[in-house]
Amino acid sequence: MRQVTTLKLLRRFMELLGSRLTKPANVYFTGGVTALLHGWRETTIDVDLSATTGEDGLLRQIPVIKEELKINVELASPSDFIPELPGWKDRSVFIASYGVVHFYHYDPYAQVLSKIERGHAQDVEDIKNFIQSGLVDPIKLIKLFQQIKSELYRYPAIDPDSFGRAVTEAISGIN
C-alpha cells in the first residue's frame, strides 16, 4: 500500500535518486511537491515530476525508489495539460542538488496555468498560494497565457475562450 508523501520522504527520494545516477539530470517537480516544499501542505498524494536527461538510468531508478519508499511517483508536467510556455526552464526555481541530479520547481507560471485549466478544489488553493507568495505575478501570468493561446488548438479538450475567462477569474479572486 502506498503512503502519502511527506517532506521527509520527498527529501529521501531526492537523496536516493541523486546517489544512484552517474550522469547529470535535471528533475522538475510540479503540483503537490511544490506545495509541500513551500510549506503550503504537509503531504501530497504523489510526486509529479518531469526530467531532462538522455540517461535511461533515471527512468529505471524512479520505479525502484518508488517501491522502496512506498510512495506514488508520476511522470507529469504542466505541458501535459497546456502548451509549453516559452522560457519555462529559465523560470523554473532551483531547489537542491543531490549528486549529479539538480532538482527544480517546474515554472510556477506553467503550474498555475495548468491548475487553472484543470480547476480542481486543491488547485484553487495552490493558485492563491503561488500568487500571494510572490512566485507568480498576475499581469505576467496573463501575458504568458496570451503567448500560448494560439497553440490551444493542440489540446482539443480546452476551449480557449473559457480558459481565458478562467485565468482572469482566478487572478481577480486573489486578495
TIVO-2410 file (N, C-alpha, C; in nm, 3 decimals):
# residues 175
REC num residu      c1      c2      c3 atome chaine
REC   1      M   0.083  -0.118   0.000     N      A
REC   1      M   0.000   0.000   0.000    CA      A
REC   1      M   0.088   0.125   0.000     C      A
REC   2      R   0.051   0.222  -0.079     N      A
REC   2      R   0.124   0.347  -0.090    CA      A
REC   2      R   0.085   0.441   0.023     C      A
REC   3      Q   0.180   0.523   0.062     N      A
REC   3      Q   0.153   0.623   0.165    CA      A
REC   3      Q   0.162   0.762   0.102     C      A
REC   4      V   0.105   0.860   0.171     N      A
REC   4      V   0.121   0.997   0.123    CA      A
REC   4      V   0.267   1.037   0.139     C      A
REC   5      T   0.308   1.134   0.060     N      A
REC   5      T   0.446   1.179   0.065    CA      A
REC   5      T   0.459   1.298   0.158     C      A
REC   6      T   0.548   1.284   0.253     N      A
REC   6      T   0.581   1.393   0.346    CA      A
REC   6      T   0.709   1.460   0.297     C      A
REC   7      L   0.744   1.570   0.360     N      A
REC   7      L   0.868   1.638   0.326    CA      A
REC   7      L   0.988   1.545   0.349     C      A
REC   8      K   0.984   1.469   0.456     N      A
REC   8      K   1.093   1.376   0.487    CA      A
REC   8      K   1.107   1.270   0.377     C      A
REC   9      L   0.995   1.213   0.333     N      A
REC   9      L   1.000   1.113   0.227    CA      A
REC   9      L   1.046   1.174   0.094     C      A
REC  10      L   1.001   1.294   0.066     N      A
REC  10      L   1.043   1.360  -0.057    CA      A
REC  10      L   1.194   1.383  -0.056     C      A
REC  11      R   1.247   1.432   0.055     N      A
REC  11      R   1.393   1.454   0.065    CA      A
REC  11      R   1.467   1.321   0.047     C      A
REC  12      R   1.413   1.215   0.104     N      A
REC  12      R   1.476   1.083   0.089    CA      A
REC  12      R   1.474   1.038  -0.057     C      A
REC  13      F   1.362   1.062  -0.125     N      A
REC  13      F   1.351   1.031  -0.268    CA      A
REC  13      F   1.460   1.104  -0.346     C      A
REC  14      M   1.478   1.233  -0.318     N      A
REC  14      M   1.579   1.313  -0.387    CA      A
REC  14      M   1.719   1.261  -0.358     C      A
REC  15      E   1.746   1.229  -0.232     N      A
REC  15      E   1.878   1.177  -0.195    CA      A
REC  15      E   1.908   1.046  -0.266     C      A
REC  16      L   1.811   0.955  -0.265     N      A
REC  16      L   1.832   0.825  -0.329    CA      A
REC  16      L   1.853   0.838  -0.479     C      A
REC  17      L   1.771   0.919  -0.544     N      A
REC  17      L   1.787   0.937  -0.689    CA      A
REC  17      L   1.923   0.999  -0.719     C      A
REC  18      G   1.961   1.099  -0.642     N      A
REC  18      G   2.090   1.164  -0.663    CA      A
REC  18      G   2.208   1.071  -0.639     C      A
REC  19      S   2.194   0.980  -0.546     N      A
REC  19      S   2.305   0.891  -0.514    CA      A
REC  19      S   2.320   0.775  -0.613     C      A
REC  20      R   2.217   0.749  -0.691     N      A
REC  20      R   2.219   0.633  -0.780    CA      A
REC  20      R   2.247   0.664  -0.926     C      A
REC  21      L   2.246   0.790  -0.963     N      A
REC  21      L   2.272   0.824  -1.102    CA      A
REC  21      L   2.417   0.865  -1.122     C      A
REC  22      T   2.469   0.834  -1.239     N      A
REC  22      T   2.607   0.869  -1.271    CA      A
REC  22      T   2.617   0.980  -1.374     C      A
REC  23      K   2.507   1.005  -1.445     N      A
REC  23      K   2.506   1.111  -1.546    CA      A
REC  23      K   2.415   1.224  -1.498     C      A
REC  24      P   2.452   1.348  -1.526     N      A
REC  24      P   2.372   1.462  -1.479    CA      A
REC  24      P   2.228   1.458  -1.532     C      A
REC  25      A   2.138   1.504  -1.447     N      A
REC  25      A   1.997   1.512  -1.484    CA      A
REC  25      A   1.933   1.630  -1.413     C      A
REC  26      N   1.835   1.689  -1.477     N      A
REC  26      N   1.752   1.791  -1.415    CA      A
REC  26      N   1.614   1.733  -1.395     C      A
REC  27      V   1.563   1.743  -1.273     N      A
REC  27      V   1.430   1.693  -1.239    CA      A
REC  27      V   1.346   1.813  -1.200     C      A
REC  28      Y   1.226   1.820  -1.259     N      A
REC  28      Y   1.134   1.932  -1.235    CA      A
REC  28      Y   1.011   1.881  -1.164     C      A
REC  29      F   0.992   1.927  -1.040     N      A
REC  29      F   0.875   1.890  -0.962    CA      A
REC  29      F   0.760   1.985  -0.991     C      A
REC  30      T   0.641   1.934  -0.982     N      A
REC  30      T   0.522   2.015  -1.004    CA      A
REC  30      T   0.412   1.972  -0.908     C      A
REC  31      G   0.309   2.053  -0.901     N      A
REC  31      G   0.191   2.016  -0.823    CA      A
REC  31      G   0.215   2.013  -0.674     C      A
REC  32      G   0.172   1.902  -0.614     N      A
REC  32      G   0.178   1.887  -0.470    CA      A
REC  32      G   0.317   1.897  -0.412     C      A
REC  33      V   0.418   1.858  -0.488     N      A
REC  33      V   0.555   1.866  -0.439    CA      A
REC  33      V   0.595   2.011  -0.417     C      A
REC  34      T   0.559   2.097  -0.511     N      A
REC  34      T   0.589   2.239  -0.494    CA      A
REC  34      T   0.519   2.292  -0.370     C      A
REC  35      A   0.393   2.256  -0.352     N      A
REC  35      A   0.317   2.298  -0.234    CA      A
REC  35      A   0.381   2.245  -0.106     C      A
REC  36      L   0.425   2.122  -0.108     N      A
REC  36      L   0.489   2.061   0.008    CA      A
REC  36      L   0.620   2.133   0.043     C      A
REC  37      L   0.703   2.158  -0.056     N      A
REC  37      L   0.831   2.222  -0.031    CA      A
REC  37      L   0.818   2.368   0.014     C      A
REC  38      H   0.709   2.432  -0.023     N      A
REC  38      H   0.686   2.570   0.021    CA      A
REC  38      H   0.608   2.577   0.152     C      A
REC  39      G   0.571   2.462   0.207     N      A
REC  39      G   0.501   2.460   0.334    CA      A
REC  39      G   0.352   2.490   0.324     C      A
REC  40      W   0.296   2.483   0.204     N      A
REC  40      W   0.152   2.508   0.186    CA      A
REC  40      W   0.070   2.385   0.222     C      A
REC  41      R   0.134   2.269   0.223     N      A
REC  41      R   0.070   2.142   0.260    CA      A
REC  41      R   0.170   2.060   0.341     C      A
REC  42      E   0.119   1.970   0.420     N      A
REC  42      E   0.208   1.880   0.496    CA      A
REC  42      E   0.235   1.751   0.421     C      A
REC  43      T   0.148   1.716   0.327     N      A
REC  43      T   0.164   1.593   0.249    CA      A
REC  43      T   0.115   1.616   0.107     C      A
REC  44      T   0.153   1.524   0.020     N      A
REC  44      T   0.097   1.520  -0.115    CA      A
REC  44      T   0.072   1.374  -0.150     C      A
REC  45      I  -0.024   1.352  -0.235     N      A
REC  45      I  -0.061   1.215  -0.271    CA      A
REC  45      I   0.047   1.151  -0.358     C      A
REC  46      D   0.100   1.230  -0.451     N      A
REC  46      D   0.204   1.173  -0.538    CA      A
REC  46      D   0.310   1.277  -0.571     C      A
REC  47      V   0.421   1.225  -0.618     N      A
REC  47      V   0.534   1.307  -0.660    CA      A
REC  47      V   0.525   1.319  -0.811     C      A
REC  48      D   0.482   1.436  -0.859     N      A
REC  48      D   0.474   1.461  -1.003    CA      A
REC  48      D   0.604   1.524  -1.047     C      A
REC  49      L   0.665   1.468  -1.152     N      A
REC  49      L   0.791   1.522  -1.199    CA      A
REC  49      L   0.808   1.500  -1.348     C      A
REC  50      S   0.895   1.580  -1.404     N      A
REC  50      S   0.944   1.557  -1.539    CA      A
REC  50      S   1.095   1.573  -1.531     C      A
REC  51      A   1.163   1.520  -1.630     N      A
REC  51      A   1.309   1.523  -1.625    CA      A
REC  51      A   1.366   1.548  -1.763     C      A
REC  52      T   1.482   1.611  -1.764     N      A
REC  52      T   1.556   1.628  -1.888    CA      A
REC  52      T   1.687   1.554  -1.873     C      A
REC  53      T   1.698   1.447  -1.944     N      A
REC  53      T   1.819   1.366  -1.942    CA      A
REC  53      T   1.814   1.267  -2.057     C      A
REC  54      G   1.929   1.226  -2.102     N      A
REC  54      G   1.934   1.123  -2.204    CA      A
REC  54      G   1.961   0.987  -2.144     C      A
REC  55      E   1.971   0.983  -2.012     N      A
REC  55      E   2.009   0.859  -1.945    CA      A
REC  55      E   1.887   0.778  -1.903     C      A
REC  56      D   1.883   0.653  -1.945     N      A
REC  56      D   1.776   0.564  -1.903    CA      A
REC  56      D   1.782   0.535  -1.753     C      A
REC  57      G   1.898   0.556  -1.694     N      A
REC  57      G   1.914   0.527  -1.551    CA      A
REC  57      G   1.812   0.599  -1.465     C      A
REC  58      L   1.782   0.721  -1.500     N      A
REC  58      L   1.683   0.798  -1.424    CA      A
REC  58      L   1.548   0.728  -1.429     C      A
REC  59      L   1.504   0.693  -1.549     N      A
REC  59      L   1.374   0.628  -1.563    CA      A
REC  59      L   1.372   0.488  -1.503     C      A
REC  60      R   1.487   0.425  -1.497     N      A
REC  60      R   1.494   0.293  -1.434    CA      A
REC  60      R   1.493   0.303  -1.281     C      A
REC  61      Q   1.551   0.407  -1.228     N      A
REC  61      Q   1.560   0.421  -1.082    CA      A
REC  61      Q   1.429   0.470  -1.019     C      A
REC  62      I   1.354   0.548  -1.090     N      A
REC  62      I   1.231   0.603  -1.030    CA      A
REC  62      I   1.138   0.493  -0.978     C      A
REC  63      P   1.107   0.388  -1.058     N      A
REC  63      P   1.018   0.285  -1.003    CA      A
REC  63      P   1.079   0.207  -0.887     C      A
REC  64      V   1.212   0.191  -0.889     N      A
REC  64      V   1.280   0.120  -0.781    CA      A
REC  64      V   1.266   0.198  -0.650     C      A
REC  65      I   1.295   0.327  -0.656     N      A
REC  65      I   1.288   0.412  -0.537    CA      A
REC  65      I   1.143   0.427  -0.492     C      A
REC  66      K   1.054   0.438  -0.587     N      A
REC  66      K   0.910   0.446  -0.556    CA      A
REC  66      K   0.867   0.325  -0.472     C      A
REC  67      E   0.913   0.207  -0.509     N      A
REC  67      E   0.879   0.085  -0.434    CA      A
REC  67      E   0.946   0.084  -0.297     C      A
REC  68      E   1.072   0.124  -0.292     N      A
REC  68      E   1.143   0.127  -0.163    CA      A
REC  68      E   1.073   0.217  -0.063     C      A
REC  69      L   1.029   0.333  -0.108     N      A
REC  69      L   0.968   0.431  -0.017    CA      A
REC  69      L   0.817   0.415  -0.003     C      A
REC  70      K   0.759   0.332  -0.089     N      A
REC  70      K   0.613   0.309  -0.088    CA      A
REC  70      K   0.536   0.439  -0.112     C      A
REC  71      I   0.583   0.517  -0.211     N      A
REC  71      I   0.516   0.642  -0.247    CA      A
REC  71      I   0.472   0.635  -0.394     C      A
REC  72      N   0.383   0.723  -0.431     N      A
REC  72      N   0.340   0.735  -0.571    CA      A
REC  72      N   0.428   0.836  -0.642     C      A
REC  73      V   0.478   0.798  -0.757     N      A
REC  73      V   0.557   0.889  -0.840    CA      A
REC  73      V   0.498   0.883  -0.980     C      A
REC  74      E   0.471   1.000  -1.036     N      A
REC  74      E   0.413   1.009  -1.170    CA      A
REC  74      E   0.499   1.098  -1.258     C      A
REC  75      L   0.513   1.059  -1.383     N      A
REC  75      L   0.578   1.147  -1.480    CA      A
REC  75      L   0.469   1.239  -1.533     C      A
REC  76      A   0.475   1.364  -1.494     N      A
REC  76      A   0.372   1.461  -1.533    CA      A
REC  76      A   0.431   1.601  -1.528     C      A
REC  77      S   0.380   1.685  -1.615     N      A
REC  77      S   0.422   1.825  -1.614    CA      A
REC  77      S   0.308   1.909  -1.668     C      A
REC  78      P   0.313   2.041  -1.647     N      A
REC  78      P   0.208   2.127  -1.700    CA      A
REC  78      P   0.187   2.111  -1.850     C      A
REC  79      S   0.292   2.080  -1.925     N      A
REC  79      S   0.278   2.067  -2.070    CA      A
REC  79      S   0.196   1.944  -2.110     C      A
REC  80      D   0.159   1.862  -2.013     N      A
REC  80      D   0.065   1.753  -2.040    CA      A
REC  80      D  -0.077   1.807  -2.050     C      A
REC  81      F  -0.100   1.927  -1.994     N      A
REC  81      F  -0.234   1.984  -1.986    CA      A
REC  81      F  -0.252   2.108  -2.072     C      A
REC  82      I  -0.144   2.184  -2.090     N      A
REC  82      I  -0.149   2.309  -2.167    CA      A
REC  82      I  -0.023   2.318  -2.254     C      A
REC  83      P  -0.023   2.405  -2.355     N      A
REC  83      P   0.100   2.420  -2.435    CA      A
REC  83      P   0.219   2.464  -2.348     C      A
REC  84      E   0.336   2.417  -2.387     N      A
REC  84      E   0.458   2.454  -2.314    CA      A
REC  84      E   0.478   2.605  -2.322     C      A
REC  85      L   0.504   2.666  -2.208     N      A
REC  85      L   0.526   2.810  -2.205    CA      A
REC  85      L   0.668   2.842  -2.251     C      A
REC  86      P   0.682   2.945  -2.335     N      A
REC  86      P   0.817   2.985  -2.375    CA      A
REC  86      P   0.898   3.026  -2.252     C      A
REC  87      G   1.021   2.981  -2.245     N      A
REC  87      G   1.111   3.018  -2.136    CA      A
REC  87      G   1.085   2.949  -2.003     C      A
REC  88      W   1.010   2.839  -2.005     N      A
REC  88      W   0.974   2.775  -1.878    CA      A
REC  88      W   1.096   2.729  -1.799     C      A
REC  89      K   1.199   2.682  -1.866     N      A
REC  89      K   1.318   2.636  -1.793    CA      A
REC  89      K   1.385   2.750  -1.718     C      A
REC  90      D   1.388   2.868  -1.780     N      A
REC  90      D   1.451   2.983  -1.716    CA      A
REC  90      D   1.374   3.030  -1.592     C      A
REC  91      R   1.243   3.006  -1.590     N      A
REC  91      R   1.161   3.046  -1.475    CA      A
REC  91      R   1.150   2.935  -1.371     C      A
REC  92      S   1.200   2.816  -1.401     N      A
REC  92      S   1.196   2.708  -1.303    CA      A
REC  92      S   1.290   2.744  -1.187     C      A
REC  93      V   1.247   2.712  -1.067     N      A
REC  93      V   1.316   2.756  -0.946    CA      A
REC  93      V   1.400   2.641  -0.888     C      A
REC  94      F   1.528   2.667  -0.873     N      A
REC  94      F   1.620   2.567  -0.819    CA      A
REC  94      F   1.583   2.532  -0.675     C      A
REC  95      I   1.587   2.402  -0.644     N      A
REC  95      I   1.559   2.353  -0.508    CA      A
REC  95      I   1.688   2.308  -0.442     C      A
REC  96      A   1.753   2.208  -0.503     N      A
REC  96      A   1.874   2.150  -0.444    CA      A
REC  96      A   1.938   2.055  -0.544     C      A
REC  97      S   2.062   2.020  -0.514     N      A
REC  97      S   2.132   1.917  -0.592    CA      A
REC  97      S   2.169   1.803  -0.498     C      A
REC  98      Y   2.150   1.683  -0.548     N      A
REC  98      Y   2.195   1.563  -0.479    CA      A
REC  98      Y   2.274   1.485  -0.581     C      A
REC  99      G   2.402   1.467  -0.555     N      A
REC  99      G   2.488   1.402  -0.653    CA      A
REC  99      G   2.485   1.481  -0.782     C      A
REC 100      V   2.458   1.412  -0.893     N      A
REC 100      V   2.456   1.478  -1.024    CA      A
REC 100      V   2.316   1.520  -1.066     C      A
REC 101      V   2.220   1.509  -0.974     N      A
REC 101      V   2.082   1.544  -1.006    CA      A
REC 101      V   2.048   1.681  -0.946     C      A
REC 102      H   1.999   1.768  -1.032     N      A
REC 102      H   1.957   1.902  -0.990    CA      A
REC 102      H   1.805   1.905  -0.991     C      A
REC 103      F   1.747   1.944  -0.879     N      A
REC 103      F   1.602   1.946  -0.863    CA      A
REC 103      F   1.550   2.089  -0.869     C      A
REC 104      Y   1.438   2.105  -0.939     N      A
REC 104      Y   1.376   2.236  -0.959    CA      A
REC 104      Y   1.225   2.227  -0.937     C      A
REC 105      H   1.165   2.341  -0.904     N      A
REC 105      H   1.021   2.356  -0.915    CA      A
REC 105      H   0.996   2.389  -1.061     C      A
REC 106      Y   0.910   2.315  -1.127     N      A
REC 106      Y   0.873   2.349  -1.264    CA      A
REC 106      Y   0.818   2.491  -1.264     C      A
REC 107      D   0.842   2.565  -1.370     N      A
REC 107      D   0.798   2.704  -1.386    CA      A
REC 107      D   0.666   2.731  -1.314     C      A
REC 108      P   0.666   2.820  -1.213     N      A
REC 108      P   0.542   2.850  -1.140    CA      A
REC 108      P   0.428   2.899  -1.229     C      A
REC 109      Y   0.460   2.973  -1.335     N      A
REC 109      Y   0.355   3.023  -1.424    CA      A
REC 109      Y   0.287   2.908  -1.499     C      A
REC 110      A   0.367   2.814  -1.545     N      A
REC 110      A   0.311   2.697  -1.613    CA      A
REC 110      A   0.227   2.614  -1.515     C      A
REC 111      Q   0.275   2.602  -1.391     N      A
REC 111      Q   0.198   2.528  -1.292    CA      A
REC 111      Q   0.063   2.594  -1.268     C      A
REC 112      V   0.063   2.726  -1.252     N      A
REC 112      V  -0.063   2.796  -1.224    CA      A
REC 112      V  -0.159   2.785  -1.342     C      A
REC 113      L  -0.109   2.806  -1.463     N      A
REC 113      L  -0.199   2.795  -1.578    CA      A
REC 113      L  -0.257   2.655  -1.593     C      A
REC 114      S  -0.176   2.554  -1.569     N      A
REC 114      S  -0.230   2.417  -1.579    CA      A
REC 114      S  -0.330   2.389  -1.467     C      A
REC 115      K  -0.308   2.446  -1.350     N      A
REC 115      K  -0.403   2.430  -1.239    CA      A
REC 115      K  -0.534   2.503  -1.269     C      A
REC 116      I  -0.525   2.620  -1.331     N      A
REC 116      I  -0.646   2.692  -1.370    CA      A
REC 116      I  -0.724   2.609  -1.471     C      A
REC 117      E  -0.654   2.552  -1.566     N      A
REC 117      E  -0.720   2.473  -1.669    CA      A
REC 117      E  -0.790   2.351  -1.608     C      A
REC 118      R  -0.726   2.284  -1.513     N      A
REC 118      R  -0.787   2.166  -1.450    CA      A
REC 118      R  -0.899   2.204  -1.356     C      A
REC 119      G  -0.873   2.306  -1.273     N      A
REC 119      G  -0.978   2.360  -1.187    CA      A
REC 119      G  -1.020   2.274  -1.068     C      A
REC 120      H  -0.936   2.186  -1.019     N      A
REC 120      H  -0.969   2.108  -0.900    CA      A
REC 120      H  -0.969   2.196  -0.776     C      A
REC 121      A  -1.042   2.155  -0.673     N      A
REC 121      A  -1.052   2.236  -0.550    CA      A
REC 121      A  -0.914   2.265  -0.490     C      A
REC 122      Q  -0.828   2.166  -0.481     N      A
REC 122      Q  -0.694   2.187  -0.425    CA      A
REC 122      Q  -0.614   2.282  -0.513     C      A
REC 123      D  -0.638   2.277  -0.644     N      A
REC 123      D  -0.567   2.366  -0.736    CA      A
REC 123      D  -0.598   2.513  -0.706     C      A
REC 124      V  -0.722   2.542  -0.669     N      A
REC 124      V  -0.761   2.680  -0.638    CA      A
REC 124      V  -0.678   2.734  -0.522     C      A
REC 125      E  -0.661   2.653  -0.419     N      A
REC 125      E  -0.578   2.694  -0.305    CA      A
REC 125      E  -0.433   2.713  -0.346     C      A
REC 126      D  -0.383   2.622  -0.429     N      A
REC 126      D  -0.244   2.633  -0.475    CA      A
REC 126      D  -0.223   2.761  -0.556     C      A
REC 127      I  -0.319   2.795  -0.641     N      A
REC 127      I  -0.309   2.916  -0.722    CA      A
REC 127      I  -0.298   3.038  -0.631     C      A
REC 128      K  -0.381   3.044  -0.528     N      A
REC 128      K  -0.376   3.155  -0.432    CA      A
REC 128      K  -0.238   3.162  -0.368     C      A
REC 129      N  -0.186   3.048  -0.329     N      A
REC 129      N  -0.054   3.045  -0.264    CA      A
REC 129      N   0.057   3.091  -0.357     C      A
REC 130      F   0.053   3.048  -0.483     N      A
REC 130      F   0.155   3.091  -0.579    CA      A
REC 130      F   0.155   3.243  -0.593     C      A
REC 131      I   0.036   3.301  -0.602     N      A
REC 131      I   0.026   3.446  -0.623    CA      A
REC 131      I   0.058   3.523  -0.495     C      A
REC 132      Q  -0.001   3.480  -0.383     N      A
REC 132      Q   0.022   3.551  -0.257    CA      A
REC 132      Q   0.166   3.543  -0.210     C      A
REC 133      S   0.237   3.437  -0.247     N      A
REC 133      S   0.379   3.423  -0.209    CA      A
REC 133      S   0.471   3.505  -0.298     C      A
REC 134      G   0.418   3.557  -0.408     N      A
REC 134      G   0.500   3.635  -0.500    CA      A
REC 134      G   0.570   3.552  -0.606     C      A
REC 135      L   0.546   3.421  -0.610     N      A
REC 135      L   0.608   3.337  -0.713    CA      A
REC 135      L   0.548   3.363  -0.851     C      A
REC 136      V   0.424   3.413  -0.852     N      A
REC 136      V   0.356   3.440  -0.979    CA      A
REC 136      V   0.297   3.581  -0.974     C      A
REC 137      D   0.329   3.659  -1.075     N      A
REC 137      D   0.273   3.793  -1.091    CA      A
REC 137      D   0.153   3.782  -1.185     C      A
REC 138      P   0.034   3.825  -1.140     N      A
REC 138      P  -0.086   3.810  -1.223    CA      A
REC 138      P  -0.076   3.873  -1.362     C      A
REC 139      I  -0.012   3.987  -1.373     N      A
REC 139      I   0.000   4.053  -1.504    CA      A
REC 139      I   0.087   3.969  -1.598     C      A
REC 140      K   0.197   3.919  -1.546     N      A
REC 140      K   0.283   3.834  -1.629    CA      A
REC 140      K   0.212   3.704  -1.665     C      A
REC 141      L   0.129   3.652  -1.573     N      A
REC 141      L   0.053   3.530  -1.600    CA      A
REC 141      L  -0.038   3.549  -1.720     C      A
REC 142      I  -0.107   3.662  -1.725     N      A
REC 142      I  -0.196   3.690  -1.838    CA      A
REC 142      I  -0.116   3.701  -1.968     C      A
REC 143      K  -0.001   3.766  -1.962     N      A
REC 143      K   0.083   3.780  -2.081    CA      A
REC 143      K   0.130   3.643  -2.132     C      A
REC 144      L   0.168   3.556  -2.040     N      A
REC 144      L   0.211   3.422  -2.081    CA      A
REC 144      L   0.094   3.341  -2.137     C      A
REC 145      F  -0.024   3.357  -2.078     N      A
REC 145      F  -0.141   3.291  -2.133    CA      A
REC 145      F  -0.163   3.336  -2.278     C      A
REC 146      Q  -0.151   3.466  -2.302     N      A
REC 146      Q  -0.171   3.519  -2.438    CA      A
REC 146      Q  -0.069   3.459  -2.536     C      A
REC 147      Q   0.051   3.429  -2.487     N      A
REC 147      Q   0.154   3.372  -2.574    CA      A
REC 147      Q   0.122   3.229  -2.617     C      A
REC 148      I   0.046   3.156  -2.535     N      A
REC 148      I   0.014   3.017  -2.572    CA      A
REC 148      I  -0.126   3.001  -2.629     C      A
REC 149      K  -0.205   3.106  -2.625     N      A
REC 149      K  -0.346   3.096  -2.667    CA      A
REC 149      K  -0.359   3.041  -2.809     C      A
REC 150      S  -0.273   3.083  -2.901     N      A
REC 150      S  -0.283   3.036  -3.039    CA      A
REC 150      S  -0.247   2.888  -3.053     C      A
REC 151      E  -0.185   2.829  -2.952     N      A
REC 151      E  -0.147   2.687  -2.956    CA      A
REC 151      E  -0.249   2.596  -2.888     C      A
REC 152      L  -0.352   2.653  -2.832     N      A
REC 152      L  -0.450   2.572  -2.759    CA      A
REC 152      L  -0.526   2.474  -2.848     C      A
REC 153      Y  -0.527   2.497  -2.978     N      A
REC 153      Y  -0.593   2.403  -3.069    CA      A
REC 153      Y  -0.533   2.263  -3.058     C      A
REC 154      R  -0.409   2.255  -3.010     N      A
REC 154      R  -0.342   2.125  -2.994    CA      A
REC 154      R  -0.398   2.046  -2.876     C      A
REC 155      Y  -0.481   2.111  -2.798     N      A
REC 155      Y  -0.543   2.050  -2.680    CA      A
REC 155      Y  -0.695   2.060  -2.699     C      A
REC 156      P  -0.754   1.967  -2.773     N      A
REC 156      P  -0.895   1.979  -2.811    CA      A
REC 156      P  -0.994   1.986  -2.694     C      A
REC 157      A  -0.955   1.941  -2.578     N      A
REC 157      A  -1.045   1.946  -2.464    CA      A
REC 157      A  -1.055   2.087  -2.405     C      A
REC 158      I  -0.965   2.176  -2.446     N      A
REC 158      I  -0.964   2.312  -2.391    CA      A
REC 158      I  -1.036   2.407  -2.484     C      A
REC 159      D  -1.132   2.480  -2.430     N      A
REC 159      D  -1.196   2.588  -2.503    CA      A
REC 159      D  -1.117   2.715  -2.471     C      A
REC 160      P  -1.051   2.775  -2.570     N      A
REC 160      P  -0.965   2.891  -2.543    CA      A
REC 160      P  -1.037   3.006  -2.472     C      A
REC 161      D  -1.160   3.036  -2.512     N      A
REC 161      D  -1.231   3.147  -2.451    CA      A
REC 161      D  -1.265   3.117  -2.304     C      A
REC 162      S  -1.310   2.996  -2.277     N      A
REC 162      S  -1.340   2.957  -2.139    CA      A
REC 162      S  -1.215   2.958  -2.053     C      A
REC 163      F  -1.106   2.908  -2.110     N      A
REC 163      F  -0.980   2.906  -2.038    CA      A
REC 163      F  -0.934   3.050  -2.008     C      A
REC 164      G  -0.946   3.139  -2.106     N      A
REC 164      G  -0.909   3.279  -2.085    CA      A
REC 164      G  -0.992   3.343  -1.974     C      A
REC 165      R  -1.122   3.315  -1.972     N      A
REC 165      R  -1.207   3.369  -1.865    CA      A
REC 165      R  -1.166   3.312  -1.730     C      A
REC 166      A  -1.131   3.183  -1.728     N      A
REC 166      A  -1.089   3.119  -1.603    CA      A
REC 166      A  -0.960   3.181  -1.549     C      A
REC 167      V  -0.869   3.217  -1.639     N      A
REC 167      V  -0.744   3.282  -1.597    CA      A
REC 167      V  -0.777   3.417  -1.533     C      A
REC 168      T  -0.861   3.495  -1.599     N      A
REC 168      T  -0.900   3.626  -1.546    CA      A
REC 168      T  -0.971   3.613  -1.411     C      A
REC 169      E  -1.063   3.518  -1.401     N      A
REC 169      E  -1.136   3.497  -1.275    CA      A
REC 169      E  -1.045   3.451  -1.164     C      A
REC 170      A  -0.950   3.364  -1.197     N      A
REC 170      A  -0.859   3.311  -1.094    CA      A
REC 170      A  -0.776   3.422  -1.032     C      A
REC 171      I  -0.725   3.512  -1.114     N      A
REC 171      I  -0.640   3.616  -1.056    CA      A
REC 171      I  -0.721   3.729  -0.995     C      A
REC 172      S  -0.844   3.749  -1.041     N      A
REC 172      S  -0.926   3.855  -0.981    CA      A
REC 172      S  -0.977   3.814  -0.844     C      A
REC 173      G  -0.981   3.684  -0.816     N      A
REC 173      G  -1.029   3.636  -0.686    CA      A
REC 173      G  -0.923   3.632  -0.579     C      A
REC 174      I  -0.799   3.672  -0.611     N      A
REC 174      I  -0.688   3.669  -0.514    CA      A
REC 174      I  -0.678   3.805  -0.448     C      A
REC 175      N  -0.678   3.805  -0.317     N      A
REC 175      N  -0.664   3.933  -0.242    CA      A
REC 175      N  -0.520   3.956  -0.203     C      A
***
